[in-house]
């Protein structure tokens, strides 16, 4: 198999892919790699070796995070699954534990006419 070559336009292509994503689910490095004719291993290697590509990946991570949150708020995706994904990918659970704070408990009371 031929070794993938890094090109100067790859960070811009990655950023544009995430910004304009319209496929199923959420944008990911894996989906970008397939569309760009690369492997995920190639993309991860570029991320480690190329500063500009690493910066694009970090920005795309934030775009993905916003995409997931917006999809959950718009009820396109299940909010519980989105919370799970965000906790796993962005270490939200670890951060809460390291701060030593208690989990937030919310009680909702529905007030209205009974049938």
Backbone torsions as a table, in degrees:
resi	resn	phi	psi	omega
1	UNK	NA	137.9	-177.9
2	UNK	-75.0	138.1	179.8
3	UNK	-71.0	134.6	180.0
4	UNK	-68.5	143.8	178.8
5	UNK	-107.6	135.6	176.0
6	UNK	-80.1	135.9	175.5
7	UNK	-121.4	153.7	-176.5
8	UNK	-61.6	-26.5	-177.3
9	UNK	-85.1	-2.8	-176.9
10	UNK	-61.4	-42.1	177.0
11	UNK	-60.2	-42.4	179.0
12	UNK	-65.5	-41.1	177.9
13	UNK	-62.1	-41.9	178.4
14	UNK	-62.6	-49.5	-179.3
15	UNK	-59.7	-45.4	179.7
16	UNK	-63.5	-39.4	178.6
17	UNK	-60.4	-48.4	-179.1
18	UNK	-66.6	-40.9	-177.7
19	UNK	-65.2	-36.8	-175.5
20	UNK	-105.3	17.3	-175.3
21	UNK	-58.4	133.6	179.5
22	UNK	-138.2	13.3	-178.1
23	UNK	-84.4	-169.6	178.3
24	UNK	-76.5	148.4	177.9
25	UNK	74.2	-134.5	-178.9
26	UNK	-130.1	155.7	178.5
27	UNK	-64.2	148.0	179.0
28	UNK	-149.7	162.3	176.3
29	UNK	-63.8	-35.7	179.8
30	UNK	-63.5	-45.5	178.7
31	UNK	-65.3	-40.5	176.8
32	UNK	-61.4	-44.6	-178.8
33	UNK	-57.3	-47.6	179.9
34	UNK	-61.0	-43.0	-179.5
35	UNK	-66.2	-33.6	-178.3
36	UNK	-85.5	-0.9	-179.3
37	UNK	76.4	26.9	179.9
38	UNK	-117.3	174.0	171.3
39	UNK	-102.5	161.9	176.3
40	UNK	-61.5	-36.7	178.3
41	UNK	-60.6	-39.5	176.8
42	UNK	-61.0	-48.1	-178.0
43	UNK	-61.6	-44.0	179.9
44	UNK	-65.7	-35.6	176.6
45	UNK	-64.6	-45.3	177.7
46	UNK	-60.8	-38.3	-179.7
47	UNK	-61.7	-38.7	179.3
48	UNK	-73.3	-35.7	-170.3
49	UNK	-95.5	-25.3	-173.0
50	UNK	-115.7	116.2	-176.1
51	UNK	-58.6	-45.9	-177.9
52	UNK	-64.7	-37.9	178.5
53	UNK	-69.3	-38.3	177.7
54	UNK	-61.4	-42.2	177.6
55	UNK	-62.8	-40.9	177.9
56	UNK	-63.8	-40.5	178.5
57	UNK	-62.8	-40.8	179.1
58	UNK	-64.2	-42.5	178.0
59	UNK	-65.5	-39.7	178.8
60	UNK	-66.7	-31.4	175.9
61	UNK	-62.2	-40.3	177.5
62	UNK	-69.9	-37.4	176.2
63	UNK	-62.1	-43.9	178.6
64	UNK	-61.9	-43.0	179.6
65	UNK	-60.0	-48.2	178.1
66	UNK	-61.7	-40.6	179.7
67	UNK	-60.2	-45.9	179.8
68	UNK	-63.9	-44.7	-179.9
69	UNK	-63.9	-46.7	179.9
70	UNK	-62.2	-38.5	178.3
71	UNK	-64.6	-39.0	178.7
72	UNK	-69.7	-43.1	179.5
73	UNK	-65.2	-33.7	178.3
74	UNK	-85.1	5.0	178.2
75	UNK	61.5	26.1	173.3
76	UNK	-80.9	-27.4	179.2
77	UNK	-130.9	156.1	179.5
78	UNK	-66.7	127.2	-177.5
79	UNK	-63.4	-37.1	179.6
80	UNK	-65.2	-41.5	178.9
81	UNK	-66.8	-40.2	178.4
82	UNK	-61.6	-43.2	178.2
83	UNK	-60.8	-42.4	178.6
84	UNK	-61.5	-46.8	-179.3
85	UNK	-62.1	-46.7	-179.4
86	UNK	-63.3	-39.3	178.1
87	UNK	-63.1	-42.8	-178.5
88	UNK	-70.6	-43.7	-174.2
89	UNK	-82.2	-32.3	-173.3
90	UNK	-113.9	10.3	174.3
91	UNK	62.3	30.1	-177.6
92	UNK	-64.1	-36.8	179.1
93	UNK	-66.9	-42.3	179.3
94	UNK	-63.2	-41.1	-178.5
95	UNK	-62.3	-42.8	179.9
96	UNK	-62.2	-44.3	-179.0
97	UNK	-64.8	-39.1	-177.9
98	UNK	-68.7	-24.6	178.2
99	UNK	-80.0	-15.0	178.3
100	UNK	74.9	19.0	-179.9
101	UNK	-90.5	155.1	178.5
102	UNK	-80.2	151.6	175.3
103	UNK	-62.8	147.8	179.7
104	UNK	-79.3	128.9	176.3
105	UNK	-110.1	127.5	-179.2
106	UNK	-119.7	132.3	176.5
107	UNK	-114.5	130.2	-180.0
108	UNK	-115.1	128.5	177.1
109	UNK	-114.6	124.2	179.2
110	UNK	-91.3	122.2	-179.5
111	UNK	-112.9	131.4	179.6
112	UNK	171.7	-177.6	179.9
113	UNK	-72.9	137.6	176.6
114	UNK	-93.8	146.4	-178.2
115	UNK	-73.7	NA	NA
